[in-house]
Amino acid sequence: AGKYGGDSSGGWLFPFFSKKRDRLAGDTTGNILWGTYRGDRAQFHSTMFPFYGYHNYGPVEKISTNDMPGAERGKQLICLPACWSRNKATVRVDGENKRIETLRENGFFPLWSYSRKEVASEKKLNVDRSVLLVLHDYLREVEKTKGEGLNDYTRSRVLFHAWHYERLNGDVSVDMIPAITYDRKTDGFKKITFLWRFFRYEREAGGAKKMDLLFIPVLRQKGNQPHA
């Protein structure tokens, strides 16, 4: 056992614990058994492998592009065997440009997982979540195109393909068991099918319509607008 003096305070009882605090800087370090912790006025970190690891880099809202590349703010917790949580913001560099990337994620394997990564200055977003792995999963990606527009893609699935939904900038596609499909586009195109042409209804962008029943064409109607 021992006790610190002078510019430091704290003490130790080997091998059970130790604590040391710098009276001037306010920094603290120590351990409990084989677990360690350290902190100052801005950050705090604590680990005990293989049970958990906790990191606090300070308030997320205080991050700025004036910070050094790689600077982080926020919190992170990992608890074995299967639990994690992060709410972080990091300064990234792309050439001479700095950007702030935010990350929020949590999960408990294999029950659920959730992740949201965003770069607001670049209008870039990625959301990914799942429940019981293949029971349900969801994905959304938003990013700028080469022009001034955005690509906004969404996918949602149940049991991988028992129900499969996709949307890209307003165009929608859905597949369902047993062999049901639905498609819709922003130009007016629409199609519904069951077992291919066992039943099919289709309306083209120009207004032309088609319908099949029991694989027999029962409707072929021209549209009012010429095909492109």
Secondary structure, DSSP 8 states (H G I E B T S, - for coil): -EE--TTEEEEEETTTEEEEEETTT--EEEEETTEEEEE-SS-EEEEETTTEEEEE-S-GGG--TTS-TT-EEEEEEEETTTEEEEEEEEEEEETTEEEEEEEEEEEETTTEEEEEEEEGGGTEEEEEEEETTTTEEEEEEEEE-SSS-EEEEEEEEETTTTEEEEEETTEEEEEETTTEEEEE-TTS-EEEEETTTTEEEEE-TTS-EEEEETTEEEEEE--SS---
